[in-house]
Amino acid sequence: MMLLEKMAFCPICGSSRFPMSSPKSRRCTACGFEYFMNPAAANVALILNERQELLVVRRKNEPERGTLDLPGGFADMEETAEEGVIREVKEETGLEVTSVHYLFSFANHYAFSGVIVPTLDQFFACNVANTAVLQASDDAAEALWLPLNRIVPADFGLVSIRRGIEKYLKTKETTA
């Protein structure tokens, strides 16, 4: 169920007169407050090592626990997308990002705590200082390097990540 569908009361005045105003908003008829459901920003890192292998992680938590993923996660408040992807790579892999380059994005839906949250997943090409210090932590159960020709998009549990992997691999084929 979409989060907006679960909202029954106005977060400002507490009124139950909080009907849908549009497909992406609810407006309180008691106080006039309108809440818009905008996507949460999520950031994803595509990192190649010196052997042109891609850094992937195995998801420690639901959704899609145990499947492959890319380092990344939700942006924090007061954080840029670039700061968010740098922080997430450090938290999940221990690697220090030295450069970040925006590639592309996908609209997505993310299942979390029993609701579906709309997200905007932003993909970045990142370089790191020292690949030897790689260590899975935080949301990553495992971190490993995979040769590009051995990557199977279906092994990635999240739809947006699969789409990103497919797009990234196609761009690598055309530039090879």
VOGU-3710 file (C-alpha; in Angstrom, 3 decimals, decimal comma):
1> mmllekmafc> 0,000/0,000/0,000  1,265/3,457/-0,874  2,121/5,661/2,107  -0,313/8,395/1,033  -3,161/5,860/1,145  -2,335/5,056/4,797  -2,549/8,679/5,956  -5,952/9,153/7,592  -5,364/12,249/9,723  -3,968/15,693/9,004
11> picgssrfpm> -0,434/15,916/10,473  -1,017/19,602/11,330  -4,408/19,706/13,088  -5,199/16,000/13,540  -8,521/16,170/11,676  -9,871/13,050/10,003  -11,137/15,284/7,185  -8,007/14,663/5,128  -9,174/13,332/1,726  -7,147/12,756/-1,409
21> sspksrrcta> -6,796/16,023/-3,316  -4,882/14,611/-6,296  -3,107/11,329/-7,076  -0,086/12,666/-5,152  -1,634/14,750/-2,361  -4,150/15,008/0,486  -5,750/18,297/1,594  -7,241/18,863/5,033  -10,722/20,382/4,797  -10,448/21,559/8,417
31> cgfeyfmnpa> -7,226/23,630/8,281  -6,374/23,726/4,562  -2,970/22,001/4,836  -2,046/20,038/1,702  0,504/17,232/1,914  2,286/16,194/-1,291  3,911/12,760/-1,566  7,215/13,472/-3,290  9,914/10,861/-3,858  12,674/10,235/-1,344
41> aanvalilne> 16,171/10,697/-2,786  18,234/7,521/-2,980  21,833/7,410/-4,213  23,671/4,509/-5,836  27,422/4,074/-6,474  28,940/2,360/-9,492  32,588/1,742/-8,618  35,165/-0,038/-10,762  38,512/-1,243/-9,452  41,797/-1,268/-11,381
51> rqellvvrrk> 40,811/-4,616/-12,998  37,533/-3,080/-14,252  35,487/-5,173/-11,822  32,306/-3,673/-10,358  31,822/-3,357/-6,610  28,640/-5,100/-5,482  27,237/-5,838/-2,050  24,878/-8,481/-0,743  21,830/-7,082/1,061  21,812/-7,804/4,799
61> nepergtldl> 18,217/-6,623/5,347  14,805/-6,687/3,717  13,611/-5,877/1,212  15,326/-8,454/-0,980  17,691/-9,673/1,746  20,456/-11,901/0,369  20,343/-10,549/-3,177  23,025/-8,484/-4,840  22,906/-4,700/-4,676  25,110/-1,703/-5,293
71> pggfadmeet> 26,443/0,459/-2,458  24,068/3,293/-1,682  20,987/4,361/0,198  18,741/7,252/1,119  20,025/10,801/1,354  19,891/12,326/4,833  18,327/15,709/5,532  20,680/18,632/4,795  22,846/16,351/2,618  23,499/16,631/-1,125
81> aeegvirevk> 23,171/13,587/-3,357  26,955/13,528/-3,717  27,498/13,714/0,057  24,928/10,957/0,512  26,558/8,536/-1,905  29,999/9,222/-0,382  28,630/8,538/3,117  26,786/5,373/2,068  29,853/3,909/0,314  31,934/4,542/3,451
91> eetglevtsv> 29,273/3,020/5,756  28,719/-0,095/3,646  32,234/-0,820/2,348  34,781/1,245/4,299  35,982/2,812/1,026  36,779/6,522/0,704  35,202/8,059/-2,399  37,530/10,521/-4,129  35,278/11,616/-7,008  31,580/11,457/-7,877
101> hylfsfanhy> 30,034/11,846/-11,335  26,261/11,783/-11,919  25,164/9,251/-14,566  21,354/8,827/-14,641  18,272/8,263/-12,483  15,145/6,114/-12,278  11,844/6,653/-10,526  11,197/3,707/-8,235  8,995/2,345/-5,455  10,636/0,951/-2,317
111> afsgvivptl> 8,848/-1,348/0,123  9,615/-0,254/3,691  7,821/-0,965/6,993  4,711/-2,265/5,257  4,250/0,673/2,871  5,466/1,579/-0,591  7,602/4,731/-0,669  8,239/6,513/-3,983  11,940/7,125/-4,561  14,174/8,839/-7,087
121> dqffacnvan> 17,231/6,605/-7,456  20,282/8,557/-8,671  23,244/6,618/-10,038  26,810/7,935/-9,739  30,149/6,745/-11,107  32,541/6,938/-8,166  36,276/6,536/-7,776  37,796/5,382/-4,503  41,192/5,911/-2,890  42,179/2,382/-1,869
131> tavlqasdda> 40,253/-0,723/-2,920  42,301/-2,926/-0,557  40,415/-1,692/2,527  37,081/-3,108/1,298  35,026/-4,498/4,175  31,265/-5,103/4,277  29,405/-3,388/7,121  26,162/-1,561/7,941  23,478/-2,775/5,464  25,916/-4,938/3,476
141> aealwlplnr> 26,354/-8,587/4,451  29,134/-9,015/1,895  31,121/-6,818/-0,492  32,833/-8,202/-3,568  34,246/-7,280/-6,959  32,643/-8,852/-10,029  34,013/-8,793/-13,585  31,573/-6,903/-15,815  31,139/-9,940/-18,089  29,984/-12,063/-15,098
151> ivpadfglvs> 27,286/-9,677/-13,882  23,738/-10,997/-14,206  21,173/-8,213/-13,665  18,568/-10,757/-12,462  20,810/-11,444/-9,422  20,065/-7,921/-8,153  16,917/-7,910/-6,033  15,727/-4,328/-6,376  14,048/-3,395/-9,690  15,697/0,013/-9,966
161> irrgiekylk> 19,153/-1,458/-9,351  18,570/-4,120/-12,030  17,544/-1,388/-14,484  20,602/0,666/-13,529  22,931/-2,304/-13,969  21,422/-3,045/-17,388  21,826/0,571/-18,510  25,373/0,784/-17,132  26,459/-2,452/-18,817  25,017/-1,262/-22,152
171> tketta> 27,013/1,976/-21,913  30,165/-0,037/-21,120  29,567/-2,252/-24,184  29,255/0,752/-26,489  32,401/2,413/-25,114  34,508/-0,796/-25,160
//
